[in-house]
Amino acid sequence: MFRHTSLALALALTLAIPSLANAQQKCGEIPTVLIIQDRSGSMLEKVGTKTKWDIARAALSNIANQFGNQLNFGLMLYPRWPDTSICANGTVNVAPAIKNQLNVVTTLNKVVPKGNTPLASSLDAAGDFLAKQSSTINHVIVVTDGKETCMTPSAPLNAGGSCSWNSGTNYRKCGDCGWQFCLSSGVWSPSCSTKADVYPCLKGQTCTNALCKGTGTGSTSAKKAMASMAAKGIVGHIIGFGANVDVNTLKDLAAAGGTKNY
């Protein structure tokens, strides 16, 4: 199982990558490997004397330098970089290519961790991107320290920007079809902020009279997004980074991605 802290993350990546590089020797095609890296605010937490982000950045940089001449390496950061909102799905920051290590390392060195964890929508975006590529050997390596925190809550939302904390509701409706946490990072907001970070409808849905309409085309969970990628022939590798990862979620993702364990 790939659940790691500190330099063990580098080992996990080192174990995952060589088998992908060997696929080139067997098939004559250079495999495509898209790293999907969590850059949420929790990556600023420290493991020993270093932040999770510094550890992940160093590990990914080492892997890119070690295998960049053998694989089409690409990079997606989520939530989206540069910043748009705390739940914007990731987009491909570095398109997969051979000898791409400098672009990967340079991009990682510019990034600042921030925001929540839009895992499902980012996996959807990665699957859509890879499905359009010419490569027939496609893999994703998802590195995360947390679970999905950007899906619309199933609990009813209080309209008008109000919260009812004593009933356990920590969400409020904020403009159009978005919503916002009442309590975020230890700070209580009595009403919608003037510049609210809101969470959108699923891809393909429309916002009508402040309600999300239609079934949409986006996945309703990270597990379903990973299964959708697997159906397109994309193999998913999951690396849980940190002591407080959601074990069950990551196991489900690995199983859906076709690699059994995380």
C-alpha positions in Angstrom: 0.0 0.0 0.0 1.3 3.5 -0.8 0.6 5.5 2.3 3.6 7.7 3.0 5.3 10.5 4.9 8.6 12.3 4.3 11.1 10.6 2.0 9.1 7.5 1.7 7.0 9.3 -0.9 10.1 9.3 -3.2 10.3 5.5 -2.7 6.7 5.0 -3.5 7.1 6.9 -6.8 10.3 5.1 -7.5 8.5 1.8 -7.1 5.6 2.9 -9.3 7.5 4.4 -12.2 10.0 1.7 -13.5 7.2 -0.7 -14.5 5.8 2.0 -16.7 9.2 2.7 -18.2 9.5 -1.1 -19.0 6.3 -0.9 -21.0 8.3 1.1 -23.6 10.7 -1.8 -24.1 7.8 -4.3 -24.5 5.6 -2.4 -26.8 7.9 0.1 -28.6 5.7 2.9 -27.5 6.6 5.6 -25.0 4.1 5.5 -22.2 2.4 8.6 -21.0 2.4 9.3 -17.3 0.3 12.2 -15.9 1.2 13.2 -12.4 -2.0 14.6 -10.6 -0.6 16.4 -7.6 -2.6 17.8 -4.7 -1.7 21.4 -3.9 -4.4 22.0 -1.4 -3.8 24.2 1.7 -3.2 21.2 3.9 0.1 20.5 1.9 1.5 23.4 4.0 1.4 21.2 7.1 4.8 20.0 8.3 6.3 16.6 8.5 9.3 17.1 10.7 10.9 20.3 9.6 9.6 20.4 6.1 6.1 21.0 4.6 4.3 18.2 2.8 4.6 20.4 -0.3 8.4 20.7 -0.1 8.7 17.0 0.3 6.3 16.2 -2.6 8.0 18.8 -4.8 11.4 17.3 -4.2 10.2 13.7 -4.7 8.4 14.5 -8.0 11.4 16.6 -9.3 13.7 13.6 -8.6 11.5 11.2 -10.4 11.0 13.5 -13.4 14.8 13.9 -13.7 15.4 10.2 -13.3 12.8 8.9 -15.8 12.1 12.0 -18.0 14.1 10.5 -20.9 12.0 7.3 -20.9 8.4 8.5 -20.4 6.1 11.2 -21.6 5.8 13.0 -18.3 3.0 15.5 -17.7 1.7 17.4 -14.6 -1.7 18.5 -13.4 -2.1 20.5 -10.2 -5.3 20.7 -8.2 -7.0 22.9 -7.3 -6.2 24.8 -10.4 -3.0 26.6 -10.7 -2.6 29.6 -11.2 -5.4 30.3 -8.6 -9.0 30.8 -9.7 -11.0 29.5 -6.8 -10.4 27.0 -4.0 -12.4 24.3 -5.7 -11.6 24.8 -9.4 -10.7 21.5 -11.0 -7.2 20.9 -12.1 -6.0 21.4 -15.6 -2.9 20.1 -17.3 -0.1 22.5 -16.4 2.6 20.6 -18.3 1.5 18.6 -21.3 3.0 15.1 -21.4 6.2 14.9 -23.5 9.5 13.1 -23.6 12.5 14.9 -22.0 10.0 17.1 -20.2 11.7 17.1 -16.8 12.8 20.8 -16.8 9.2 22.0 -17.5 7.9 19.8 -14.7 10.5 20.9 -12.2 10.2 24.6 -13.1 6.4 24.5 -12.7 6.6 22.8 -9.4 9.0 25.4 -8.1 6.4 28.2 -8.8 3.4 26.7 -7.1 2.0 27.8 -3.8 -0.4 25.4 -2.0 -3.9 26.7 -1.4 -7.5 25.7 -1.4 -9.6 22.6 -1.0 -9.4 19.2 -2.8 -11.5 19.0 -6.0 -10.5 15.4 -6.6 -13.5 14.1 -8.6 -13.6 17.0 -11.1 -9.8 16.9 -11.5 -9.8 13.2 -12.3 -12.6 13.9 -14.8 -10.5 16.6 -16.5 -7.5 14.3 -16.6 -9.5 11.5 -18.2 -10.9 13.8 -20.8 -7.4 15.1 -21.6 -5.7 11.7 -21.9 -8.6 10.3 -24.0 -7.7 12.8 -26.7 -4.0 11.9 -26.8 -2.5 9.7 -29.4 -0.7 7.5 -26.8 -2.3 4.1 -26.1 -0.4 3.5 -22.9 -1.7 6.0 -20.4 -1.2 6.1 -16.7 -2.0 8.6 -14.0 -0.3 8.9 -10.6 -2.5 10.7 -8.1 -0.6 12.1 -5.1 -2.8 13.4 -2.3 -2.9 13.9 1.4 -6.7 14.2 1.7 -10.1 13.3 0.4 -12.6 15.1 -1.8 -13.7 18.4 -0.2 -15.4 20.1 -3.1 -18.5 18.0 -3.9 -21.9 19.7 -3.3 -23.1 18.6 0.1 -26.0 16.2 0.3 -27.5 18.1 3.3 -30.1 20.8 2.5 -28.5 24.2 2.2 -29.9 27.3 4.0 -30.7 30.0 1.4 -29.9 33.6 1.8 -26.4 33.1 3.2 -27.5 32.0 6.7 -26.1 29.1 8.8 -27.6 27.1 11.5 -24.6 25.9 13.4 -26.5 24.3 16.3 -28.2 21.9 13.9 -24.8 20.9 12.5 -25.2 22.6 9.1 -21.8 24.0 8.1 -22.8 25.1 4.6 -24.7 28.1 3.2 -26.0 28.9 -0.2 -24.1 31.7 -1.7 -25.2 33.3 -5.0 -26.4 31.4 -8.0 -25.8 27.7 -7.5 -22.7 27.9 -5.3 -22.3 27.2 -1.6 -19.7 28.1 1.0 -18.5 26.8 4.3 -19.8 28.7 7.4 -16.7 27.6 9.3 -13.5 27.5 7.4 -10.0 27.2 8.7 -11.3 28.0 12.2 -13.0 31.2 11.1 -16.8 31.6 11.4 -18.5 33.7 8.8 -22.0 34.8 9.8 -23.1 35.4 6.2 -21.8 35.0 2.7 -18.6 36.9 2.1 -18.5 39.6 -0.5 -16.0 37.5 -2.4 -17.3 34.0 -1.7 -15.4 30.9 -2.7 -18.3 28.9 -4.0 -18.7 25.3 -5.3 -20.2 24.8 -8.7 -22.7 22.5 -10.3 -21.5 19.3 -12.0 -20.0 19.7 -15.4 -22.9 19.7 -17.9 -25.5 21.0 -15.4 -27.0 24.5 -15.7 -27.8 26.9 -13.0 -31.5 27.9 -13.2 -33.2 29.9 -10.4 -30.3 29.2 -8.1 -30.7 25.4 -8.5 -28.4 23.0 -10.5 -30.5 21.5 -13.3 -29.9 18.3 -15.3 -27.9 15.2 -14.7 -24.6 16.6 -15.9 -21.6 14.7 -17.3 -19.3 15.1 -14.3 -18.6 12.3 -11.9 -20.4 12.5 -8.5 -17.5 10.9 -6.7 -13.7 10.5 -7.1 -14.3 6.7 -7.3 -16.6 7.1 -10.2 -14.2 9.4 -11.9 -11.4 6.9 -11.6 -13.6 4.1 -12.9 -14.5 6.3 -15.9 -10.8 6.7 -16.6 -10.2 2.9 -16.3 -13.0 2.4 -18.9 -11.0 4.5 -21.3 -7.9 2.3 -20.7 -6.2 4.7 -18.4 -4.5 3.0 -15.4 -4.6 4.8 -12.1 -1.9 4.7 -9.4 -2.8 6.2 -6.0 -0.2 7.5 -3.5 -1.6 8.6 -0.2 0.8 11.1 1.4 0.6 11.8 5.1 -0.6 10.1 8.3 -4.2 11.2 8.1 -5.2 10.1 4.6 -8.7 8.7 4.1 -7.8 5.0 3.8 -11.1 3.8 2.5 -11.3 6.4 -0.2 -7.9 5.7 -1.5 -8.5 2.0 -1.5 -11.6 2.5 -3.5 -9.7 4.8 -5.9 -6.9 2.2 -6.4 -9.4 -0.6 -7.0 -11.4 1.5 -9.5 -8.1 2.5 -11.2 -7.1 -1.1 -11.7 -4.1 -1.2 -9.4 -5.8 -2.8 -6.3 -3.8 -1.1 -3.6 -2.8 2.5 -2.9 
